[in-house]
Amino acid sequence: MSKVTVTVTLKPALLDAQGRTIQEALHSLGYTDVKNVRVGKVIELETANPEEAKAMCEKLLANPVMESYHIEVDANGVAE
């Protein structure tokens, strides 16, 4: 079994309202140098077929119209 990590975020051209809210909250806490906050999700899974991860993203894990995704398979190819 391989451990696969998928990171999904909104495409850069789309407004990230949640990220904007977090950025404003950080500014109100005094972290005024924070810019361009984006919020996403991380999905970790174990699979015997990590090469199918792209198809999983396109069919279920991400909305390819609005979201980008990045797939990482663990270096050893074996889940811990």
C-alpha positions as protocol buffer text, in pm:
chain_id: "A"
residue {
  index: 1
  type: MET
  ca { x: 0 y: 0 z: 0 }
}
residue {
  index: 2
  type: SER
  ca { x: 119 y: 349 z: -83 }
}
residue {
  index: 3
  type: LYS
  ca { x: 42 y: 661 z: 111 }
}
residue {
  index: 4
  type: VAL
  ca { x: -92 y: 938 z: -114 }
}
residue {
  index: 5
  type: THR
  ca { x: -141 y: 1299 z: -4 }
}
residue {
  index: 6
  type: VAL
  ca { x: -361 y: 1523 z: -215 }
}
residue {
  index: 7
  type: THR
  ca { x: -365 y: 1899 z: -151 }
}
residue {
  index: 8
  type: VAL
  ca { x: -662 y: 2083 z: -303 }
}
residue {
  index: 9
  type: THR
  ca { x: -688 y: 2463 z: -328 }
}
residue {
  index: 10
  type: LEU
  ca { x: -901 y: 2711 z: -519 }
}
residue {
  index: 11
  type: LYS
  ca { x: -749 y: 2824 z: -847 }
}
residue {
  index: 12
  type: PRO
  ca { x: -557 y: 3152 z: -808 }
}
residue {
  index: 13
  type: ALA
  ca { x: -804 y: 3349 z: -1024 }
}
residue {
  index: 14
  type: LEU
  ca { x: -1093 y: 3271 z: -785 }
}
residue {
  index: 15
  type: LEU
  ca { x: -1172 y: 3476 z: -476 }
}
residue {
  index: 16
  type: ASP
  ca { x: -1100 y: 3282 z: -158 }
}
residue {
  index: 17
  type: ALA
  ca { x: -1348 y: 3434 z: 88 }
}
residue {
  index: 18
  type: GLN
  ca { x: -1238 y: 3210 z: 375 }
}
residue {
  index: 19
  type: GLY
  ca { x: -874 y: 3296 z: 314 }
}
residue {
  index: 20
  type: ARG
  ca { x: -960 y: 3667 z: 306 }
}
residue {
  index: 21
  type: THR
  ca { x: -1145 y: 3638 z: 638 }
}
residue {
  index: 22
  type: ILE
  ca { x: -847 y: 3463 z: 797 }
}
residue {
  index: 23
  type: GLN
  ca { x: -610 y: 3726 z: 657 }
}
residue {
  index: 24
  type: GLU
  ca { x: -821 y: 4007 z: 805 }
}
residue {
  index: 25
  type: ALA
  ca { x: -836 y: 3828 z: 1143 }
}
residue {
  index: 26
  type: LEU
  ca { x: -457 y: 3786 z: 1143 }
}
residue {
  index: 27
  type: HIS
  ca { x: -417 y: 4156 z: 1064 }
}
residue {
  index: 28
  type: SER
  ca { x: -646 y: 4244 z: 1357 }
}
residue {
  index: 29
  type: LEU
  ca { x: -422 y: 4031 z: 1581 }
}
residue {
  index: 30
  type: GLY
  ca { x: -120 y: 4233 z: 1473 }
}
residue {
  index: 31
  type: TYR
  ca { x: 19 y: 4007 z: 1199 }
}
residue {
  index: 32
  type: THR
  ca { x: 1 y: 4285 z: 941 }
}
residue {
  index: 33
  type: ASP
  ca { x: 271 y: 4145 z: 711 }
}
residue {
  index: 34
  type: VAL
  ca { x: 55 y: 3841 z: 614 }
}
residue {
  index: 35
  type: LYS
  ca { x: -70 y: 3853 z: 254 }
}
residue {
  index: 36
  type: ASN
  ca { x: -254 y: 3630 z: 7 }
}
residue {
  index: 37
  type: VAL
  ca { x: -398 y: 3374 z: 250 }
}
residue {
  index: 38
  type: ARG
  ca { x: -551 y: 3078 z: 68 }
}
residue {
  index: 39
  type: VAL
  ca { x: -744 y: 2795 z: 235 }
}
residue {
  index: 40
  type: GLY
  ca { x: -759 y: 2441 z: 103 }
}
residue {
  index: 41
  type: LYS
  ca { x: -788 y: 2082 z: 211 }
}
residue {
  index: 42
  type: VAL
  ca { x: -547 y: 1792 z: 252 }
}
residue {
  index: 43
  type: ILE
  ca { x: -662 y: 1438 z: 183 }
}
residue {
  index: 44
  type: GLU
  ca { x: -446 y: 1143 z: 288 }
}
residue {
  index: 45
  type: LEU
  ca { x: -523 y: 795 z: 169 }
}
residue {
  index: 46
  type: GLU
  ca { x: -363 y: 455 z: 136 }
}
residue {
  index: 47
  type: THR
  ca { x: -399 y: 270 z: -191 }
}
residue {
  index: 48
  type: ALA
  ca { x: -244 y: -18 z: -376 }
}
residue {
  index: 49
  type: ASN
  ca { x: -273 y: 188 z: -697 }
}
residue {
  index: 50
  type: PRO
  ca { x: -130 y: 538 z: -641 }
}
residue {
  index: 51
  type: GLU
  ca { x: -128 y: 595 z: -1017 }
}
residue {
  index: 52
  type: GLU
  ca { x: -509 y: 622 z: -992 }
}
residue {
  index: 53
  type: ALA
  ca { x: -486 y: 929 z: -768 }
}
residue {
  index: 54
  type: LYS
  ca { x: -526 y: 1172 z: -1060 }
}
residue {
  index: 55
  type: ALA
  ca { x: -847 y: 1002 z: -1169 }
}
residue {
  index: 56
  type: MET
  ca { x: -972 y: 1012 z: -808 }
}
residue {
  index: 57
  type: CYS
  ca { x: -910 y: 1387 z: -798 }
}
residue {
  index: 58
  type: GLU
  ca { x: -1085 y: 1453 z: -1127 }
}
residue {
  index: 59
  type: LYS
  ca { x: -1388 y: 1238 z: -1038 }
}
residue {
  index: 60
  type: LEU
  ca { x: -1438 y: 1315 z: -668 }
}
residue {
  index: 61
  type: LEU
  ca { x: -1166 y: 1477 z: -457 }
}
residue {
  index: 62
  type: ALA
  ca { x: -1143 y: 1810 z: -644 }
}
residue {
  index: 63
  type: ASN
  ca { x: -1358 y: 2020 z: -872 }
}
residue {
  index: 64
  type: PRO
  ca { x: -1121 y: 2073 z: -1167 }
}
residue {
  index: 65
  type: VAL
  ca { x: -1321 y: 2376 z: -1285 }
}
residue {
  index: 66
  type: MET
  ca { x: -1257 y: 2569 z: -961 }
}
residue {
  index: 67
  type: GLU
  ca { x: -976 y: 2387 z: -783 }
}
residue {
  index: 68
  type: SER
  ca { x: -617 y: 2287 z: -841 }
}
residue {
  index: 69
  type: TYR
  ca { x: -465 y: 1981 z: -680 }
}
residue {
  index: 70
  type: HIS
  ca { x: -120 y: 1849 z: -606 }
}
residue {
  index: 71
  type: ILE
  ca { x: -52 y: 1478 z: -553 }
}
residue {
  index: 72
  type: GLU
  ca { x: 237 y: 1337 z: -348 }
}
residue {
  index: 73
  type: VAL
  ca { x: 319 y: 971 z: -309 }
}
residue {
  index: 74
  type: ASP
  ca { x: 542 y: 886 z: -12 }
}
residue {
  index: 75
  type: ALA
  ca { x: 911 y: 849 z: -95 }
}
residue {
  index: 76
  type: ASN
  ca { x: 923 y: 479 z: -10 }
}
residue {
  index: 77
  type: GLY
  ca { x: 602 y: 392 z: -189 }
}
residue {
  index: 78
  type: VAL
  ca { x: 481 y: 225 z: 129 }
}
residue {
  index: 79
  type: ALA
  ca { x: 239 y: 366 z: 384 }
}
residue {
  index: 80
  type: GLU
  ca { x: 362 y: 378 z: 739 }
}
